[in-house]
Amino acid sequence: MKKLYLDAASNGCTAVYVKDAEVVPAGTTISSMPVKMKNREYQKYAEEYDICFIFDDHIPALPFYTVPWVDLMATDSRGGYIGTIGAGCDLESDAPICYIDRNRNCYLLAANGAEFLKRAPDWRSRLERYEGIVFYNTRDDAEKELTFIPASNEPSGHACMSI
């Protein structure tokens, strides 16, 4: 079965069905929260655990493009990122949580959002190397090695479609 890639970063679509192909969502996105949601609990995560959730008033520039899709929700003081693999950030979902350090090394942080929150106090001591993410500088670099669904066929929004 052929493998095709869907750029989840450029259009917000995360799933497409293509007959006789496996479609893999690709790219790196950021799930930021409205500034009005900042509160003491988020400040506690930042100060005590070095988990700085991303808010709309401080969105970092994306330094890489990932395959599969990684949705970033937090940073740390060491230049790293925390996010979900293959799904949008939702701490109530079963999507695995990863940590990407500033050198583009990826680590599995938790099996899901609930486990991530439980592990927050000592998350750095629980990192397990994860080789399932490939890093590119840009989508253009990824396109040199991978076959993407043509932009003219990519849907917009979070809906699924068949092509």
C-alpha positions in Angstrom: 0.0 0.0 0.0 1.4 3.4 -0.9 1.9 6.0 1.7 0.8 9.6 1.2 1.2 12.6 3.5 -1.4 15.2 4.4 -0.1 18.6 5.6 -2.1 19.1 8.8 0.0 22.2 9.5 -1.2 24.3 6.5 -4.9 23.7 6.4 -6.1 22.3 9.6 -7.3 19.1 8.1 -6.1 16.1 10.0 -7.7 13.1 8.3 -8.4 12.1 4.7 -9.3 8.8 3.2 -7.5 7.9 -0.1 -8.4 4.5 -1.7 -5.5 2.1 -1.6 -3.2 4.4 0.4 -2.2 5.1 4.0 -2.5 8.8 4.7 -0.2 10.2 7.4 -0.9 13.6 8.8 2.3 15.7 8.8 3.5 19.0 10.1 3.9 20.9 13.3 1.2 23.1 14.8 0.7 25.0 17.9 -2.3 24.8 20.2 -2.3 28.1 22.1 -4.8 29.2 24.7 -6.5 32.6 25.0 -4.7 34.9 27.4 -7.8 35.2 29.6 -7.2 31.5 30.5 -3.9 32.3 32.3 -4.3 31.5 36.0 -2.4 30.3 39.1 -2.5 26.7 38.0 -0.8 27.4 34.7 1.7 29.6 36.5 2.4 26.7 39.0 3.3 24.4 36.0 5.6 27.1 34.7 7.4 27.9 38.0 7.5 24.5 39.6 7.7 22.0 36.7 9.1 24.1 33.9 6.1 23.4 31.7 5.1 26.7 30.1 1.8 26.3 28.4 1.5 28.4 25.2 -0.8 31.4 25.3 -1.9 33.6 22.4 0.4 36.4 23.6 3.6 34.4 23.4 3.5 32.0 20.4 6.9 30.6 19.5 8.1 30.4 16.0 8.1 26.9 14.6 11.7 25.7 14.1 10.9 22.4 12.3 8.4 20.4 10.4 7.6 16.9 11.7 6.3 13.6 10.3 4.0 12.5 11.7 2.1 15.5 12.9 3.0 17.0 16.2 0.8 19.6 17.9 2.7 21.7 20.5 1.1 22.9 23.7 4.0 24.0 25.9 7.7 24.9 26.0 10.3 24.7 28.7 13.2 27.0 29.8 15.7 24.8 27.9 14.3 25.6 24.4 12.2 22.4 24.2 8.6 21.7 23.3 5.9 19.5 24.6 3.1 18.3 22.4 0.9 15.5 21.2 1.8 13.0 18.4 -0.6 12.4 15.6 -3.5 14.4 17.1 -4.4 17.8 18.3 -3.6 18.8 21.9 -6.3 17.7 24.2 -5.2 16.5 27.7 -8.3 14.4 27.9 -7.4 12.3 24.8 -5.4 9.2 24.4 -2.8 10.8 22.2 0.8 10.3 23.3 2.7 13.3 24.7 6.2 13.9 23.6 9.1 16.2 24.5 11.3 17.6 21.8 14.6 19.2 22.9 16.3 22.1 21.2 18.5 19.6 19.3 15.5 17.9 17.8 15.7 14.8 19.9 12.3 13.4 20.7 11.2 11.6 23.9 8.0 10.0 24.9 6.8 11.8 28.0 3.5 10.1 28.7 1.0 7.7 27.0 -1.8 10.4 27.2 -2.8 13.7 28.7 -3.9 12.3 32.1 -0.6 10.5 32.6 1.3 13.7 31.5 -0.5 15.7 34.2 0.3 13.1 36.9 4.0 13.0 35.8 4.4 16.8 35.7 6.4 17.1 39.0 9.2 14.8 37.8 8.6 14.6 34.0 12.3 15.1 33.1 13.3 11.9 34.9 10.7 9.8 33.0 11.7 10.7 29.4 12.1 7.7 27.1 13.8 8.2 23.7 11.3 8.1 20.9 12.4 7.5 17.3 9.0 7.8 15.6 9.3 11.4 14.6 11.3 12.6 11.6 12.3 16.3 11.6 12.6 18.5 8.5 13.4 22.2 8.4 10.4 22.9 6.3 7.6 21.2 4.4 9.6 21.8 1.2 12.4 19.7 2.6 9.9 17.0 3.5 8.5 17.0 0.0 11.9 16.1 -1.4 11.5 12.7 0.3 7.8 12.2 0.7 4.7 12.2 -1.5 2.1 14.7 -0.3 -1.5 14.9 -1.3 -1.5 17.8 -3.8 -2.6 21.1 -2.3 -5.5 21.3 -4.8 -6.9 18.1 -3.3 -6.4 19.0 0.3 -9.6 19.9 2.1 -9.7 22.8 4.6 -11.0 22.5 8.1 -11.1 19.3 10.3 -13.4 17.3 8.1 -12.5 14.1 6.4 -12.9 13.4 2.7 -12.3 10.7 0.2 -10.2 11.2 -3.0 
